Amino acid sequence: MKKYCFQRSFQNDLTLSKHLFNLLEIVFPELGITEAAEHACKLGASWESVSTPFMRFEDNIAVTHVGVLEIPMYLMGELVTVGGIHGVATHPEYRRRGYYREVMEEVLDYCDRRYKTLVLTTSQPELYEPFGFRYVREDMFVVKCNSKGGTHGLRSLDTGNNHDINLLNRLLETREPVSHILGVVKAKALFYVIESHNPLFYAEDLDVLACMNIEGSKLQLFDLVGTKLCSLQALLDRIPHPIEEVEIYFSPDRLHVEAQAFPHRLNGDDYLMIRGEFAPEKETFMLPRSARC
């Protein structure tokens, strides 16, 4: 019999969010997690509505947390519900006491009864390898092009505007997977926490949202969200700037382009860790930035 049970419920304990976000701000002060989560809630998808928290307390202080999300993914064309491990944190004053291991063991017992695949991203892969997670290589995709600049076919999305919030919710709820190799659908809360403060552009005639950035003549494309996916050329035709190179940070198998793959880790040290089955493992792919937990 286990001495402790770490699974908690945000619904049953209304103080749990405060304890959790206090812990996350202490461990990750540079990320602004509380603000991002509050913004996601205002957009219509709260952290608390999608995450199952596993937390250890000492003297009414949250000292360790591991969260579990359900992420609907298309893996090699098959829709799979994947378990996403996120928000892993231990209070600095309570480390090296075995708390993280105890909580993680209960998390894995919970997940192994529900999911064939677990994913997480981290800059410290050595923390997860003892629990059966393995590093899986990802690739960035580069397309050379000669787009002279098209019409003004994009507008910035305003996440403070109710019309644009409704538009964003509709697109995320009805989106096609950006790739059949690895694509994510319906993960609104995760998208909002990660992307809502990044530039978002909407092409009205395509009914497609682009997470992207332009540096000189280079386009960096992080995600496309739409009920019907557009080609890369259709997007370029709506950018009023010359584009000579496109860096795509997801598998481009649905964009109708020839792309060269290069091994790449987002932010330089973001390792994708997998536990269990993972059909795209021998393919060239990247988990979109908007779905990394």
N, C-alpha and C positions, 0 to 999 in steps of 0.2 A: 504494500500500500504506500502511495506517495505521501510524503510529509506535507507537501505544499501543493496547492493548485493555483497556477499563475494566470489562468484565463480569466479575463474580466469582461464587463459589459458597460459600454458608455451609457446605454439606456437605463440600466439598473443603478448606476452610480453617477450622478450628475456632477460630482466633483472630480471625476477621473480625468477629464480633458485638461483641467488646470494642472493637475499633478503631472500628466504626461508632457504637456508643452513646457512646463517649468524645467523638466529633465532635459528635453531636447534642446532648449535654449542654452542650458549649461554646457551640454556636450558639443553642440553645433552652433555656436553663437553667430558664426559668419553667414549662415544660410537663411536666416529670417523665416524659419519654418512656421512660427505662430502667425505672422502676417500673411504668408502664402495660404495657410489653411483657412484663415478667416476670410480671405478673398474668395477662395474656392467655395466656401459655404454661401457667400453672398451671390455667387453665380449659379447656385442651385445644386451643388454636389459636395456635401461635407465629408471631411476625413472620417468623422465618427460613423457615418452611414455605411461606409464600405470596409472599414478596417476592424479586424478582431484583435484586441490588444492582449498581450501576455505580459504581466507586470509583477515585479517583486517589490514589496515595500519593507522598509525598516524604519521603525519609529514614525510612522505616518509619512515617510518620505519615499517617493518613487525612486528606486535605485537602479532598476534594470527594466528595459522594455524591448520586446520584439513584436512587431505587428505583422499581420497576415492579410493580404488582399486577394480577391479573386479577379483574375485578368482574363477575359475572353480573347484568345489568340487564334489566328489562322496559322498553322504550322504545316507547310507543304500541302496547302489547300484544304486541310481538315480543321474544323473548329474545335478547339480544345480549351477547357477551363484550366488555367495555370494558377498555381499559388505563388503570389509575390511576397517575398520577405522584405520588410522595410522598417525604417525608423529604429534600427538596432542601436541601443545606447545603454551604457552603464555609467552611473555617476562617478566622477573621478575619485571621490573619497571612499568608494565602496568596491573598487576593483581588486582583482587578485584574491577574491574570496570564493570563487566558484559559482557566483550567482548567474553570470551569463550562461555558463554551461547548463545549469539546472533549468533555466528558462527555455533555452534552445532545445533541450531534450524533450520538454513537454510540447513545444511548438512542432517539432518534427513528428512526434507521435500523433498529434492532431492532424497535421498535413498529410502524413502518409496514408491516413484512412480516407482522404478526400481527393488528393491530386496525384497524378502520375509524374508531374513535372513541377519543380520549384525553380524560381529565378530570383536573382538579386544582382545589384551592381554595387561595387565597392572599390575603394582604393587600398583595402587591406585584405587581399584574398586569403592570406594565411589564417585569418580568424575563422574561416568557413570551411576550409579543406578538411579539418578533423571531423566535420559533420557530414561528409560525403558530397560536398559541393566541389565542382571542378571548373576551372577556367576554360571558356570557349572563345576562340578567336573571332573577332568581328572585322569587317572590312568597310572602308569608305569607298564610294564609287565616283569616278571622275569622267565627265563628258566634255570633250572639246567641241565648241560650236562657234558660229559666226552670226549671232543674232544682232542685227543693226539697231534694234529697239523698236518696239511696236507701239500700240496705242496706249492711252492711260486706262487700262482695263482693270486695275486693281485699286481698292481703297483700304485704308487702315481700319481695322475693327476696333471699336471703342468698348472695352469691357465695363465701362461705367454707364453705358447707354442701354436702356431696357430693350430696345429693338434689337440691338446687336447681341445682347445676352440671349434673347429668345432664338435668334438666328444660330448662335453658337451651340446652344443646347440641341436644337433640331439637327444640325449637322453631325454632332457627336453621337446622338442617339440613333441616327440612320446611316452612319458612314459605312462605306465599303472598306475592306482591308487595303492598306496602301500597297501591300505585297502579298502574293500567295505563298511565298517562302516563309515570311514572318510578318504578319500584320496584326494589328490590335483593333478591336472594335468595342464600343460602349464603355470604355474606361474613362468616364467623364471626370471623376474626382482627381484621378492621377494626372490627367491632362491639365486640369485647372491649376493644381499645385505647382506643376512644372512650367507650364507655358503661358499662364495668363498675364504675366508681366513681360513676356517677350513679344517682339513685333509679330502681329497677325494680320494677314492681308486677305481680302475677300474679292473674288472675281464673280460678279453678279450673274453674268451670262452663262458661266460654267457652273455656278452654284457650288464653288469649291473654295475652301479656306487653305491658305498656304502659311506654314511656319517657315520663315526664310529670312535671310540677311544678304545684303549686297555690299561687297567691298570692291570699289572700282568696277572692273569688268568681270568680277567673279561673283556668281550666285551660290550661296550656301542654302541648301534645301533640306529641312529637317522633318517635315511631315506635310502631307496633303490630306485634307478632310473633306469628304463629299459623298453624296449618295450615289454619284457616278464619277469615277476617277477620270481625270483628264490626262492627256499626254504631256510630256515635258515641253514639247514645241508649243502646245496651246497656251501653257503658262508663259513661256518666253514671249509669245506674240502679244501678251498683255502687260509686259514690262517696258516702260518707255526709256530704257537705257541699253546701250550696247553690252552684250554679254558674250564673253569669249570662252569662259570655262564655268562648269557647274559641278559643285561638290554635293553629292547626294548621300545623306546619312540614314539611308534605309535601302533595302533591296529594290532595285529599279526595274524588276521584271515586268511591271505593268505600265511603264512609262514610254515604251516603244523607242528605246535608245540603245546604242552600243556604248557601254561604259567599261572602263578599266578599274579593276578592284585593287585596293591597297590595304594591307593590314593597318588597323587604326583603333585607338582607344579614345573615346570622347574625354575631353578635358585633360588628356595626356596620361591619366592614371586610373581611368574608370574601367574596371574589369567586370565582364559579364560572367557570373557564376551560375552554374546549372546543377541541379540534383535530380536524378531520375532520367526518364526518357526525353529525348530532344531530337525530333526528326530532322531539323535543318542543320545538324551539327557538321555535316560534311559539305555543306553548301557555302557559298559566299553570301553574307547577309550582315545586317546590323539591326539591333533592336532600336526602334525609333526613340529619340530623346524624350518624347512626350509620354513614353510608357516605361521609363526606367525608374526602378524603385530600389 
